[in-house]
Amino acid sequence: MIQQQIKDAIRDIPDFPKPGIVFKDITPILKDPSLCDSIVDAFVAGLKDTRVDAIAGVESRGFLFGLTLATRLGVPFIPVRKAGKLPHTVMQKVYELEYGTATIELHTDAFKPGDHILIHDDLLATGGTVTAASELIQDMGGKVAGFTFVVGLGFLNGLEKIRPISNNVMVLASY
């Protein structure tokens, strides 16, 4: 049910951000507070047997449901940001992109060593960014509790990349 509601709301944008790409635009979901609540409800239900000490949301669309999910679970929210966006002392992780590299950061005091951190993003594509976030969390002494995504693009094989990190992966709508 939730999968179909999400798919009905998502808008396809052809040739964005470059020719040949069909972008899955989740912004129409944000116009529907009831659907947003249902998405968070689905995540909460799916996580009932998972220890979650904090939610790490990946910039920037991972903040949308990540913060709401953290609030609903009563745990802290940790923003995973691009380099230079966090104002306090940070740890960084450089990772490979299709064309070049990118850098993500976390505040050094974002969580305590041993905490179980759930990583949330709006969309799972190749898994590169959430893999880098996982490595950064592990480098800082955290444990990856799992991953949550509103949408997954199965044809890009991101699941295969992240399952060795945690088998606890929730994708609400798959393409």
C-alpha positions as CSV (number, residue, x, y, z in Angstrom):
1,M,0.0,0.0,0.0
2,I,2.6,2.6,1.0
3,Q,4.8,1.6,-2.0
4,Q,1.9,2.5,-4.4
5,Q,1.1,5.7,-2.6
6,I,4.7,6.8,-2.9
7,K,4.9,5.8,-6.5
8,D,1.7,7.6,-7.3
9,A,3.1,10.8,-5.7
10,I,6.6,10.8,-7.2
11,R,7.1,12.8,-10.4
12,D,9.6,11.7,-13.1
13,I,11.8,14.4,-14.5
14,P,13.5,13.3,-17.7
15,D,17.0,14.4,-18.5
16,F,17.7,15.8,-15.1
17,P,20.4,16.4,-13.9
18,K,21.8,15.4,-17.3
19,P,20.6,13.7,-20.5
20,G,19.5,10.1,-20.1
21,I,18.7,10.3,-16.4
22,V,15.1,10.1,-15.2
23,F,15.1,11.9,-11.8
24,K,12.6,10.6,-9.2
25,D,11.3,13.8,-7.7
26,I,10.0,13.2,-4.1
27,T,8.9,16.9,-3.6
28,P,5.2,16.1,-4.5
29,I,5.2,13.8,-1.4
30,L,6.0,16.8,0.7
31,K,2.7,18.4,-0.3
32,D,0.8,15.5,1.4
33,P,1.1,15.6,5.2
34,S,-0.9,12.4,5.5
35,L,1.5,10.5,3.2
36,C,4.5,11.9,5.0
37,D,3.0,10.6,8.3
38,S,2.4,7.2,6.6
39,I,6.0,7.1,5.4
40,V,7.4,7.8,8.9
41,D,4.8,5.3,10.4
42,A,6.1,2.6,8.0
43,F,9.7,3.3,9.0
44,V,8.8,3.2,12.7
45,A,7.0,-0.1,12.3
46,G,9.9,-1.6,10.4
47,L,12.4,-0.6,13.0
48,K,10.5,-1.9,16.1
49,D,13.1,-4.6,16.7
50,T,16.2,-2.5,15.8
51,R,18.3,-0.7,18.4
52,V,18.6,2.9,17.2
53,D,20.5,5.4,19.3
54,A,20.5,8.1,16.6
55,I,19.5,8.8,13.0
56,A,22.1,10.1,10.6
57,G,20.4,11.9,7.7
58,V,22.3,12.4,4.4
59,E,22.3,15.9,3.0
60,S,20.0,17.2,2.0
61,R,16.9,15.2,1.2
62,G,17.8,12.7,3.9
63,F,17.0,15.5,6.4
64,L,13.3,15.6,5.4
65,F,12.2,12.3,6.8
66,G,15.3,11.6,8.9
67,L,14.6,14.4,11.4
68,T,10.9,13.4,11.7
69,L,11.8,9.8,12.2
70,A,14.4,10.6,14.8
71,T,11.8,12.8,16.7
72,R,9.2,10.0,16.5
73,L,11.7,7.5,17.8
74,G,12.9,9.9,20.5
75,V,16.6,9.8,19.4
76,P,19.0,12.5,18.2
77,F,19.3,13.5,14.6
78,I,22.8,13.7,13.1
79,P,23.2,15.7,9.8
80,V,25.7,14.2,7.4
81,R,26.8,17.2,5.4
82,K,29.0,18.1,2.4
83,A,32.4,19.5,3.3
84,G,32.5,22.9,4.8
85,K,28.8,23.0,5.9
86,L,29.2,22.0,9.6
87,P,30.3,24.8,12.0
88,H,32.0,22.7,14.7
89,T,35.0,20.2,14.7
90,V,34.4,17.5,12.1
91,M,35.6,14.2,10.8
92,Q,35.6,13.8,7.0
93,K,35.3,11.0,4.5
94,V,36.4,11.3,0.9
95,Y,34.7,8.9,-1.5
96,E,34.6,8.2,-5.2
97,L,31.9,9.4,-7.5
98,E,31.3,8.4,-11.1
99,Y,33.3,11.4,-12.1
100,G,35.7,12.5,-9.4
101,T,35.3,12.6,-5.6
102,A,33.1,14.1,-2.9
103,T,33.6,14.7,0.8
104,I,31.1,14.3,3.7
105,E,31.5,15.4,7.3
106,L,30.1,14.7,10.8
107,H,30.6,16.6,13.9
108,T,33.1,14.8,16.2
109,D,30.6,15.0,19.1
110,A,27.6,13.7,17.0
111,F,27.4,10.4,19.0
112,K,29.2,8.3,21.5
113,P,31.4,5.3,20.5
114,G,29.3,2.2,20.5
115,D,26.1,4.0,19.6
116,H,23.9,2.3,17.0
117,I,23.3,4.7,14.1
118,L,20.6,4.3,11.5
119,I,21.5,6.0,8.2
120,H,18.6,7.6,6.3
121,D,18.4,9.0,2.8
122,D,15.5,9.7,0.5
123,L,16.8,7.5,-2.3
124,L,19.1,4.6,-2.7
125,A,20.9,4.6,-6.1
126,T,24.5,3.3,-6.3
127,G,25.0,3.4,-2.5
128,G,28.2,5.4,-2.6
129,T,27.2,8.2,-0.3
130,V,25.6,6.0,2.4
131,T,28.6,3.7,2.2
132,A,30.9,6.6,2.8
133,A,28.6,7.7,5.7
134,S,28.8,4.2,7.1
135,E,32.6,4.2,7.0
136,L,32.7,7.6,8.7
137,I,30.4,6.4,11.4
138,Q,32.4,3.3,11.9
139,D,35.7,5.3,11.9
140,M,34.2,7.4,14.7
141,G,33.4,4.3,16.8
142,G,29.7,3.9,15.9
143,K,27.8,0.8,14.7
144,V,25.6,1.0,11.7
145,A,22.1,-0.1,12.8
146,G,20.8,-0.2,9.3
147,F,19.5,1.9,6.4
148,T,16.1,3.5,5.5
149,F,15.2,4.9,2.2
150,V,11.9,6.2,0.8
151,V,12.8,5.1,-2.8
152,G,15.3,2.6,-4.2
153,L,16.5,2.3,-7.8
154,G,17.3,-1.5,-7.9
155,F,18.8,-1.4,-11.3
156,L,21.8,0.7,-9.9
157,N,22.7,-2.2,-7.5
158,G,23.0,0.0,-4.4
159,L,21.6,-2.8,-2.2
160,E,24.5,-5.1,-3.1
161,K,26.9,-2.4,-2.1
162,I,25.4,-1.7,1.4
163,R,24.2,-5.1,2.5
164,P,27.7,-6.2,3.6
165,I,27.6,-3.2,6.0
166,S,24.1,-4.0,7.3
167,N,21.5,-6.5,6.2
168,N,18.9,-4.2,7.9
169,V,17.8,-2.2,4.9
170,M,14.3,-0.8,4.4
171,V,13.2,0.6,1.0
172,L,9.6,1.7,0.9
173,A,9.2,2.0,-2.9
174,S,11.4,0.2,-5.3
175,Y,12.0,0.8,-9.0
